[in-house]
Amino acid sequence: MKIVLQSLLAICVLIGTNAAFAEDHANHNHAMPGINSMDVYTQGARVHLLLGERPDGGAMQLQYLHSDDGGKTFSAPVRVDQGQLSAEPAHRGADAQIAAFGDHVIAAWTLAGDDKMGRGPIALAISNDAGKTWKPGPNPADDHATGGHAFIDIAADSNGVFHLVWIDSRGPGKGLRYSRSTDGGATWSKNVTLDASTCECCWNTIAISSAGQLSVLYRQHEPRDMAIITSADSGLTWSHPIIVGQFNWDIDACPHVGGGLIYTDHGRDLCATVWSGNPATHGAFVLTSHNGRKWSEPEQLANSKSWHTDLAGDDEKNLVSAWDSYTDDGQAIFTARSTDGGKHWSEAQRLTDPGLIATHPRVICTPAGFAVLWTQHAEGKESVWVLRKLSLTTASVR
């Protein structure tokens, strides 16, 4: 979950200690069909949405929309990648990405290329007028390779510096790289290797604190557990990786599952959601940390079938988690909330109807409240994107 927390100070405040979330109204199923990619970024009251759609089953097109009322209404879509090569490798879990600061908005995606998975170099589109118009940007990767760049994440800090991470194969295997831009994406810094050996196919997550501390959650290679690496100086220097959840999952395969990460309590603490395929500890888990170095014992989200996760919160200790899970009647989206920075969570609540395949939820928090977005499809139907706003009811917290 990518969010600039200093813009959200004292918003999305939960009322009472036993409040839990329920739907504010019915799901908003949106008319754009064939949605293969979706990313969302919040900046104060504005919600930035980047969708990858295939009109009539054709080539992927990236469309930008925004909302200033918490997702109740969105602007008309604007084509982002006009005149550029298509984001053909993009799919849920490897989505084209978006971030914003002021009027500067940057979209990033992977082009088709020549590695064995069909992945190529990174492409950017830049808007300097709040998403009204777009132009191509430079490739932040400085290895000049034509294949293997993927699983991008991008975020902006309170000083307008854009931070971008991705995985590429310039070393003996896949590794986590980093670059930063101080001029709205026009130029990018020399690449830094954050970890030379990572999992090949899991998404990475950037979180930025209200004090400007930067952390990246990613999956290591041996074992296939999640790890965090942190910078206290806006990406100029980095800590050593710290494991987030000692599951010791040793497997020569890629699970295609990343995690969620957020700073809480004015940037003093961290909360993460991670997934493990270890048969003894299978499913999605939540963990907390005061300093990013020592983490709590993992607490499972719902059950062993919990899967792709995300987190959002305000600058206090109020959080919402969301995940998808296999059920007897399809694949469903669930959510839970915490009022203490992730140490305790409400009971899970289902947000989707039976008979649907719903996947990869994203959570946002704006002055209008919390909302969850995801994509879903029925048997034989194209995928659509869905947004549900969350309100408060009364329920127990475990």
N, C-alpha and C positions, 0 to 999 in steps of 0.2 A: 504494500500500500504506500503510495507516494503522496506526501502531504507536507506543506510548509506550516509547521505547528504554530509559529508565532502569529500567523494570520488568523488563528482560530482561538485566541485566548478568550476564555470565559464564554464560549458558545457551546451549543449542544449540551448544556448542563442538565443532568438528570435530576429529577425531583423525587426525594425520598430514597431510602436505602433498600426498599423491597420492590422497586419498579422494574418491570421487564418489558421487552418490546413485543409488539404485535403489529399487524399491518394497519397502516393509516387508512388505506382504501384498497380497492382491487388492484392487481397487477396492471401496470401500464405496458401492454404489448405494443411494440412499435412496428410500423408498417414496412420498414426497410427489410426485405427478405434476403436470405442467403448470406447472413452475417457469419464470417469465418474468423474475425479478429475484433477485439474490443479492448480499449484501454481508457481509463478515466483519471483525471487529475483535478484536485481542488485547489483553488487559490482564493482565500477569503470566501466571498459569496458566490464566486463564479465556478461553475463545473465545466471542465473541458472534456469533451468526449471525442475519441478517434475510433471510427468503425471501418472495418474492412469488409466490403460487400462484393458479391458476384452477381450483378444484374443479369437475369436470364441465364445464369450458369456460366457467364463469360469470365473474362479476366478480372482479377481482384482490383478494386478501386478503393482508395482511402478517402473517407469523408469526415470532415470536422464539423461538430456541432457544439453549442454552448448553452448553458442555462444559468440564469441569475435568480431563480426562485426555488433552488434546492431540487431541481429535476422535475418540477410540475410541468413546465413547458421548455422546449428547446428551440433554438434557431433553425432556420433552414440549413441543410447540409451544404458545405463548400468543399469542392474537390481539392485535395491536398497534393496529390502526386501527378497532376496533369503534366504531360510531357516527359515524365520519368518512367523508368522501367518498373514493372509491376512488383508488388510485394507478394509474389507467388508463394514463398515458403511460409508466410504468416498463417497461423492457426491458433486456436485457443490453447493457451499455455506457452505459445511462442508469438505473442501478439505484437503488432506494430505499436510503438509507444509514443506518449505525448507528455510534455511538461510546459510550464508557463511561468513568466515573471513579468508583471506589468503588461505592456502591449506585445512583448516578445513571446511567441509560441513556437515550439520546436517539435516536429514529428520525426521519429526515427524508425527505420525498418530494415530488414534484410532483403536484398535482391536475390533472384535466382543465380546460382553459381555452379561451380564444378566440383564441389566435394560430394561424397557419396550420398549425402542426404539432400543434395540439390541446393545447398545454401551458398550464397556468394558474399559480396562486400556489403557494408552498411551504406544506406542512403538516408539523406536528411531532406526535409522541407522546412523552411523558415518563414514565419510571418512576423512582421514588425508593426502590424496594425490590428492586433487583437483577433487574428484569425480571418480577417476579411479577404486578404489576398495572400498567396503563397509563392515562394520561389525555391529552386533547388539550393541545398547547402552542401558544404564539403564533407567528405568522408572523414570522420574523426580517427579512424584506424590508420596508423602510419606504416603498416607492414606492406601495403600495396598488393596484398594477396587478392585473388579472385574467388576464393572459396572459404567456407567455414566460419563466417562471422554470424553470430546468432545470440538469442536470449538477452536482448538489450534491455536495460532499464535506464531511465533518465529522470532527473529531478533538479529543481532550482532552489538555492538557499536565499536567505533574506537580503543578501547583497547582490542578487541577480546573477550569481555564478551558476552555470549549468554543469551538472555532474553526470557523466555517462559511463556505464559499465557494460561489458559484453563478454562473450566467450569466443575465442578463436584458437587456431591450431598452429601458431607460429613457433611453438616449442615441440618437444617430443610427443606431447598429447595436447588435450584441450586445457586452456588456462584462462583465468579471469583477468581482463584488462580494464584500465581506467583512463579517462581523459576528461579535461575540464575546459570550459569556455567562459571567458569574462566579457565577451562582446556579442552576446545574443546568438551564438552559434556560427558567427562568421569565420572564426579561427578556433583551433583546438590545440591543447597542449601536447607535448611529447607523451606517448603512451607509457603507462606504468603497469607492470605485472603485479597484481595483488596476490595471486596464488598461481603457480606455474602448472599445477595439476589438479583439475577439477572434474566433476561429472560432466558428461558431454551434452546433456539434453534437459537440463532443469533451469527454470527461470530464476533470475536474480532479482533481489529487492533492495532498493535504496531507502533509507530513512534519514531525515535531517531534524536535529533538535532545534528548539527555540534559541539555543545559544550557538548554533552553527556547527555542532558536532555531526559528523557524517559517518554512517555505518552501512555496510553491505552484507546482506544475508545470502548465502549461496550453498551449494552442495559440493562437498569434497569428493575426492576419488577413492581413497582407501582409508577408512571405510566410507560408505556412502551416507555419512551423516551430514547434517547441516552445520555450517560454521559462520562466524561473524568476524569481519575485519573493520577497524574503525580509524578515522582520521579526526584529530582535534584541531587541525589547521586548514580546513577547507580543501582537503585533498592533496596537500603538499607532501605530507608524510603519513605513514600508515603503521598501525600496530601489527603484531603477529596474529594469525587466525586463532580464534577460540571456538571450540566445539559447542554447539547449542543442542544439548540432548545427547547423552552418551548411549546410543542404541547399538553401536558396534555392528552395523548392518554391512556385512561383507558380501558383495555380489558383483559379478562381472556383467553388469547390465545397467541401463539407464531408466529410471522410473518416470521421467518426464513430469516431475512434481517439485516445485519450489516451495516458498513459504511466505508468510506475512511478517512485517516488522514495523514497530512504531515506538517513538519516544513518548513517555507519559510524565505527569507531574512536573511540568515546566522543564522537560529535558533531563530530569535527574535519573529517571529509570527507563528501562526498556521492556517491551513485551514482544514475544515472537510466537508464531505458529509454524510448526514443522511437521513433516510427514515421514514415517519410517515404514519400510516394507519387511522389517525383521519379523518373522512369524511369532516371536514371543512378545513383540511390542508393535503390533501392526495398527496403522491408522494415523490420524492427525492429533497432535499434542500442542499444548500451550505452555510456555515457560516465561518467567520473569527474571530480571536482573537489575541490581542497583547500579552496577558500573560496567556491564558488558563483559566482564571477565569471569565472574562466578554466576551460574544460572541455577534457578530452582529445579527441583525434580519435575519431570514432565507430567502434566495432567492431561488425560485423554479428553478430546472433544467428542462427546456423545459415545461413540463406540468404534470398533475396529474398521468399520466401513466408511468412516469419515475420510475425506480425500483432499481436494484442492481447497485451500484456505485463503482468507484475507482478513485484515484488521483495519479499523479506523478509530479515531478518538479525538477528543478535544485536548486542550493543553493542561487539563487537570488529570483525573484518574478514570475518566469515563470512557469505556471502550465498547465496541461492537465487533464480534467475530462472525464470520460466515464461512460456510463450507458446503460442498456437495457430497452426497452419499448415495450409494446404491441401496434401493429399497425393493420391496416385493412388487411394486407397481411402477418401476422406472428408476430414474435418477433424480433426486430431489435436492433443493436448496434449504439449508437450515441456518439459523442464527441464534446467538446468545449474547448477553451483555454482562459487563463488569463495571462496578463503581469504585473499585480499589486497585486500578492499574493492572488487572489481569490475574490477581491472586485468587479470586472467587468469581464464579460465573453462574448466571441464571440457567434454568433448564432450557434445553434446546427447543426451538419452535420452528415448525416447517412453514415455508413460504410458498411452495409450489403445489399445483394440483396433481392428482394421480395421472399416470399414463404418459407423462412427459419425460424427455431426456433433457435435464437442466444441468448446466455445468459452469465451472469457473466463476464463482461469484466475486464481485468487487464491492467494497463498502466505502461510503463517503460520509463526511461530516461537514456541514456548512451551517451558517446561522439559521437556516430553515430546518435543521435537524439531521438525523441520520437517514440514509437510504442504502439499499442493496441493489446492485445491477448484476445481470447475468444473461447468458444466451440459452435458448431452449428450442427444442423442436419436437413435434409429434411424429409418429411413425409415418414415413413417406412424405413428410413435409420439410420445407426449408427452415433453417434456423432464423429466429428473430431475437432482438434484444429486448430485455424487460427491465423495468425499474419499479421498485416498491419502496415507498417511504415508510418509516417506522415511527410508531408513537408509543405511549406508555400505558401499561396496565399493571396490575398487581400480581406478583408471583414470587416464589421462594428463590433464594440464591444459595447455591451449594458451595 
